[in-house]
Amino acid sequence: MSREANKYCLDANVLIQAWQKYYNPRFCPDYWVLLSELGKQDKIFIPEVVYEEITRTEGELSEWLKQSKIPILKISEPVTICLQRIYAADPLHKNLVDNTKARSLADPWVIAHALHENATVVTKEEKVTALNSTRIKIPNVCENMGIRWINDFQFIDELDIKFQCSMP
């Protein structure tokens, strides 16, 4: 696993939580301008399933994403083969998706796209460390597959992003 990546694959929670909590565009508009610019530079991308997860509900984040320059990668045959490799590597990897609640449907695809693109996964998820847990999270699968993962704060630090505050 390399220290830094040329590309970053964003999980939906990185956008959703930032929008709802700590980088809301009302007080941190530059963050969203920067993400769009990073998309234009082909440094970040999101899988189509992440795009669909966010845009299936109407709202400001959905509208922003539709207008952003972040590339949206479709599921292709090579990405599907990567997903098959992920599932074949460990039976627990199928527990990424919570079928009872139809949640985390994009998680396997985030990892498969990152594997295919040799990208770092950026997620808000934390690694599950309980030995008796049948739950598995993106960081666990990434580590099992040799895919680098970081959280969004590490992403900001790695890209040496600086925020400037001002008063009206």
N, C-alpha and C positions, 0 to 999 in steps of 0.2 A: 504494500500500500504506500503510495506516495504521500509526501507531506502536504503538497498543494496540488490542486487539480486545475486543469484548464477549463473545465466545465462543472457546473453544479446543477443537480436535479432537485427542484424544490418540492417538498411535500405540501399538501394543502394546508396543514395546520400552521406552517410558517407564515402563510399569507393571512389566514383567518384570524389567528391570535394576534398578530401584529396589528391588523386593521381594527380589531375590536378592543385591544388593550393598550399597548405601549407605543405604537407608531401610527396612531390614527392620523389621517391626513389633515385633520383640523389643526393639529399642533406639530405634526412632523411631515409636511408635504414632500420635503426633499427626498425622504426615504423611497417614496413611490416613484418619483421622477428617476431616481437612481436605479431602481429595479428595472424600470422600462428601458433605461439606457444600457444596463448590463445585458438585457435581452437583445437589444439591437446589436450589441457587440458579440452576441452568441456565447456569452459566458454563463448564462443561466438558461434553463428551460423547464417546462413542466410537461408531464405526460398528459395526453388528451383526457384521460379519466380524471385527473386532478382538475383540469379545466372544467369538465362537465360537473364535477362535484360542487364546484364553487358557483358556476353560472346557472345551475338548475333552479336556484332561488333568486328572485329579483332582489337587488340591493345595491348599495354603493360600491362594495367590493366587486360584485359581479360586473357592474358597468365599467369600473376601472380596468378589470382584467380584459374585458372585451376590447378596450381601447389601447391596452398596453402593447409594447413591442416584444413581449416575452414569447419566444418560440413555443409552439404547442406541438409535441411530437406524437404522431399517430402510432398505434400498435401495428407493427410490421411482423413479417415472418421471423426475421432474426431476433426481434424482441420477444416474440412468443417462444422461440427456442431457448432464450435466456431464462424465461419464466419456468420452462420445463426443467432446465438445469437446476434452478433454485429449489423447486419442489422435489426433484430427485435427490438432491444433496442431503436432505434430512426430512423425515416425515413430519416433524414439528413445524416446518415452514408453512404447512397448509393452515396452521392455526393463526396466521397473520390476519385472515379475514374472519370477522365475527358474523357467521351466517345466521345466527339466531336473531340478530338485530340489524342485519344488512349494513353493518358498519365496516370501515376499513377496507372497502372494496378496491380502492386505488393503491393501497400499500404494496401489494406484490408487484404491481406495474411500475411503481416508483423505483423499486429495486431492480427490476428487469431492465428498465430504460437506463438506469445508471450503469448497470453491468455492460450493456450493449455500447454505451457512449463512453465508457471508462471515466465516468463522472463521479463526483462526491455527492452523496445524498445529504441534503440539509433538511432536518426534521426537528420538531419539538419533542418527539418521543424520547423517553429514557429507556435504557436497557433494563430488561427484567433480570434480576439476579437471584430470585428465589429458586432454589433447587427443585422444589416440588410443584412449580407452576407449569401449567400446560399452555398458558398464554405466552405468546412470543411477540416481540415488537420489532420494528424496522431495524434498530441498532443491533439486535441479536442476530438477525438474518444477515445483515451487512457484514458483521464480523465473521460469521460462519462462512460467508462467500468471498471474503477478502476484499470487500468493497468499503472504501473509506466513508465514514459518516461524521457529521458535525451538527451542532445546533446553530440556530440563526445568529447568536451572539458570537460564536466562533467564526462564522461566515463573515460577519461585519469586521471582526478583528483581522482575519486573514486577508481580506481585501483592503485593509487599512482605511476603512470608511470613517470619516469624521463628520459629526453633526455640529451645526452651528445654531445657536439659539438667538433669538432677537425678540424685542418687545415692540409692539405697535407704536 
